Amino acid sequence: MGIDIFSFAKKSENSNYLYLYEDRLFPCEYFFSADTAEAIADVLITNISAPYDRISRHQLDEDVMFSNKPRFKYDRKTLEKDVHKSAYSPVMPDPARTIANFDRHLFVHVRNHPEIRFDLFLPPYNIYLWCLLREQGKLEPYLHLRDVFARMAAEYPNVRIYDFQAEFDIVCSLDVYKDVTHYSPKINTRIIQDIGSARHIFPLAEFRRRTALIRSRSAEFQPAFDELRRKKP
């Protein structure tokens, strides 16, 4: 499970997709929405005669979800364009509520199922995401909650937590993102391989050191981020 602390920090559990978890046969709101119908039609039409290498192009450098037609490229130009115009703004987290959500929506299942090993990973957001949080005055609260989450996870012997957020060969590579949070499928492949080989599991003290590295490394990128934000269209 990928852990997005932003989701745990939300003020409500309302979601447009909760119906997907309801115990009924046909989630009509999903299948009969105009967007989904158009996407499904596009998949059927464009894939009828497409060669395999075209269909699998999403494994390279293009986002082709629901289609083999490229929608976004994973490259520096697309990322910088997103940084320039991004209105992405995670909520200012309430620490007590977020920590309660960690327990209510995740760690309760860990306690109730000691026979299951839970592999949790912190996704490698682009370095500019942390710059964005600094711009919004939210960097320190989220870094604090990152350390709190790791401390809570360390209490359970059936939890392994993998930290990819301070893997700077990934997060500082501007050519594998389409925006500040979404990385290319090539990075997904690396995450799976590294989890399979049990890499990026760190003791709590090392985890906290890596949090400090995120703070300092993102500060190095802050001037470039600020310049992109000021850039004229």
C-alpha positions as CSV (number, residue, x, y, z in Angstrom):
1,M,0.0,0.0,0.0
2,G,1.3,3.4,-0.9
3,I,0.9,5.9,1.9
4,D,-0.3,9.4,0.9
5,I,-0.3,11.3,4.1
6,F,-2.4,14.0,2.4
7,S,-5.3,11.6,2.2
8,F,-5.2,10.8,5.9
9,A,-5.1,14.6,6.6
10,K,-8.4,15.2,4.9
11,K,-11.2,16.6,7.0
12,S,-13.9,14.2,5.8
13,E,-14.2,10.8,4.3
14,N,-16.4,11.9,1.5
15,S,-15.3,10.5,-1.9
16,N,-16.7,10.3,-5.4
17,Y,-15.7,6.7,-5.5
18,L,-17.2,5.3,-2.3
19,Y,-19.8,3.5,-4.3
20,L,-17.1,1.2,-5.6
21,Y,-16.9,-0.4,-2.1
22,E,-20.7,-0.9,-1.7
23,D,-22.0,-4.5,-1.8
24,R,-24.0,-4.4,-5.0
25,L,-23.5,-5.9,-8.4
26,F,-23.6,-2.9,-10.8
27,P,-21.9,0.4,-9.8
28,C,-24.2,2.3,-12.2
29,E,-22.7,5.8,-11.5
30,Y,-19.4,4.6,-12.8
31,F,-20.4,2.7,-15.9
32,F,-23.0,5.2,-17.0
33,S,-20.9,8.3,-16.6
34,A,-20.1,10.2,-19.8
35,D,-16.4,10.3,-19.1
36,T,-16.1,6.6,-18.5
37,A,-18.2,5.7,-21.5
38,E,-16.0,7.9,-23.8
39,A,-12.9,6.3,-22.3
40,I,-14.1,2.8,-22.8
41,A,-15.2,3.5,-26.4
42,D,-11.7,5.0,-27.0
43,V,-10.0,1.9,-25.7
44,L,-12.1,-0.4,-27.8
45,I,-11.7,1.6,-31.0
46,T,-8.1,2.4,-30.8
47,N,-6.9,-1.0,-29.7
48,I,-8.7,-3.1,-32.3
49,S,-5.8,-2.9,-34.7
50,A,-3.0,-1.4,-32.6
51,P,0.2,-3.4,-32.4
52,Y,1.3,-4.5,-29.0
53,D,4.3,-2.1,-28.7
54,R,1.9,0.8,-29.3
55,I,-0.6,-0.5,-26.7
56,S,2.3,-0.9,-24.1
57,R,3.7,2.5,-24.8
58,H,2.6,3.5,-21.3
59,Q,5.6,1.5,-20.1
60,L,7.9,4.1,-21.6
61,D,7.2,7.8,-21.2
62,E,3.6,8.6,-21.9
63,D,0.4,8.5,-19.8
64,V,-2.2,6.6,-21.8
65,M,-4.6,5.5,-19.1
66,F,-7.9,4.3,-20.7
67,S,-6.4,4.5,-24.1
68,N,-3.3,4.0,-26.3
69,K,-3.5,7.7,-27.2
70,P,-0.9,9.6,-25.2
71,R,-2.5,12.1,-22.8
72,F,0.5,13.3,-20.9
73,K,4.2,12.8,-21.3
74,Y,6.5,12.0,-18.4
75,D,9.2,14.6,-19.1
76,R,10.7,17.8,-17.7
77,K,8.7,20.1,-20.0
78,T,5.3,18.6,-18.8
79,L,6.4,18.7,-15.1
80,E,7.6,22.3,-15.3
81,K,4.4,23.3,-17.0
82,D,2.5,21.8,-14.2
83,V,4.6,23.5,-11.6
84,H,4.0,26.8,-13.2
85,K,0.2,26.5,-13.2
86,S,-0.3,24.1,-10.4
87,A,-3.2,24.9,-8.0
88,Y,-2.6,21.7,-6.0
89,S,-3.0,22.5,-2.4
90,P,-3.3,19.7,0.2
91,V,-5.1,20.7,3.4
92,M,-3.2,22.1,6.3
93,P,-3.1,19.0,8.4
94,D,-4.5,18.9,11.9
95,P,-1.9,16.6,13.6
96,A,-4.4,15.0,16.1
97,R,-7.0,14.2,13.4
98,T,-4.4,12.9,11.0
99,I,-2.8,10.6,13.6
100,A,-6.2,9.4,14.6
101,N,-6.9,8.6,10.9
102,F,-3.6,6.7,10.7
103,D,-4.9,4.4,13.5
104,R,-8.6,4.3,12.4
105,H,-8.0,3.5,8.8
106,L,-4.8,1.5,8.8
107,F,-3.2,0.4,12.0
108,V,-6.4,-1.1,13.4
109,H,-6.2,-3.7,10.6
110,V,-2.5,-4.3,11.4
111,R,-3.4,-5.0,15.1
112,N,-6.4,-7.2,14.1
113,H,-4.4,-9.3,11.7
114,P,-1.0,-10.1,13.2
115,E,-0.7,-13.1,10.8
116,I,-0.5,-10.7,7.8
117,R,2.6,-8.8,6.8
118,F,1.8,-5.3,5.7
119,D,4.2,-3.7,3.2
120,L,3.7,0.0,3.2
121,F,5.7,2.4,1.0
122,L,6.0,6.2,1.0
123,P,5.8,7.3,-2.7
124,P,8.7,9.2,-4.4
125,Y,7.0,12.5,-5.0
126,N,8.9,14.9,-7.2
127,I,11.2,17.2,-5.2
128,Y,9.1,20.2,-6.4
129,L,6.2,18.8,-4.3
130,W,8.1,19.6,-1.1
131,C,8.9,23.1,-2.5
132,L,5.2,23.6,-3.2
133,L,4.4,22.7,0.4
134,R,7.1,25.1,1.7
135,E,5.5,27.9,-0.5
136,Q,2.1,27.1,1.2
137,G,3.6,27.0,4.7
138,K,2.8,23.3,5.0
139,L,6.2,21.7,4.7
140,E,7.0,21.2,8.4
141,P,3.6,19.8,9.4
142,Y,3.8,17.2,6.7
143,L,7.4,16.3,7.4
144,H,6.4,15.9,11.1
145,L,3.5,13.6,10.2
146,R,5.8,11.6,8.0
147,D,8.0,10.9,11.1
148,V,5.0,10.2,13.3
149,F,3.7,7.7,10.8
150,A,7.0,5.9,10.7
151,R,7.1,5.8,14.5
152,M,3.6,4.3,14.7
153,A,4.5,1.7,12.0
154,A,7.7,0.7,14.0
155,E,5.5,-0.4,16.9
156,Y,4.2,-3.4,14.9
157,P,6.4,-6.4,14.0
158,N,4.1,-7.3,11.0
159,V,4.7,-4.0,9.3
160,R,7.5,-3.2,6.9
161,I,7.7,0.5,5.7
162,Y,9.7,1.4,2.6
163,D,10.8,5.0,2.1
164,F,11.2,6.2,-1.4
165,Q,10.8,9.9,-0.7
166,A,14.4,10.5,-0.1
167,E,15.6,8.5,-3.1
168,F,17.0,11.6,-4.8
169,D,18.1,9.8,-8.0
170,I,14.3,9.4,-8.5
171,V,12.7,12.5,-7.0
172,C,15.2,14.9,-8.5
173,S,15.0,13.4,-11.9
174,L,12.6,15.8,-13.7
175,D,12.1,13.6,-16.7
176,V,10.0,10.9,-15.1
177,Y,7.1,13.0,-13.8
178,K,4.0,14.5,-15.4
179,D,3.3,16.6,-12.3
180,V,4.6,16.9,-8.8
181,T,3.0,13.7,-7.5
182,H,2.6,11.3,-10.5
183,Y,5.7,9.4,-11.7
184,S,6.1,7.2,-14.8
185,P,5.3,3.5,-14.8
186,K,9.1,2.9,-15.0
187,I,9.3,4.1,-11.4
188,N,6.4,1.8,-10.4
189,T,8.5,-1.0,-11.8
190,R,11.5,0.0,-9.7
191,I,9.3,0.3,-6.6
192,I,8.0,-3.2,-7.0
193,Q,11.5,-4.6,-7.6
194,D,13.0,-2.8,-4.6
195,I,10.1,-4.0,-2.3
196,G,10.7,-7.5,-3.6
197,S,14.3,-7.3,-2.7
198,A,13.5,-5.6,0.7
199,R,15.5,-2.5,-0.2
200,H,14.7,0.9,1.4
201,I,13.7,-0.4,4.8
202,F,15.2,1.8,7.4
203,P,15.4,1.9,11.2
204,L,13.6,4.8,12.8
205,A,16.6,6.9,13.4
206,E,17.7,6.7,9.8
207,F,14.2,7.4,8.7
208,R,14.2,10.7,10.6
209,R,17.6,11.5,9.1
210,R,16.1,11.0,5.7
211,T,13.3,13.4,6.6
212,A,15.9,16.1,7.3
213,L,17.5,15.4,3.9
214,I,14.1,16.0,2.2
215,R,14.0,19.3,4.0
216,S,17.5,20.4,3.0
217,R,17.4,19.0,-0.6
218,S,14.1,20.6,-1.4
219,A,15.5,23.9,-0.1
220,E,18.2,23.6,-2.7
221,F,15.5,23.3,-5.4
222,Q,13.4,26.1,-4.0
223,P,14.9,28.9,-6.1
224,A,14.3,27.0,-9.4
225,F,10.8,26.2,-8.2
226,D,10.1,29.9,-7.4
227,E,11.4,30.9,-10.8
228,L,9.0,28.4,-12.5
229,R,6.1,29.8,-10.5
230,R,7.0,33.3,-11.6
231,K,7.4,32.3,-15.2
232,K,5.1,34.0,-17.7
233,P,2.8,31.8,-19.8
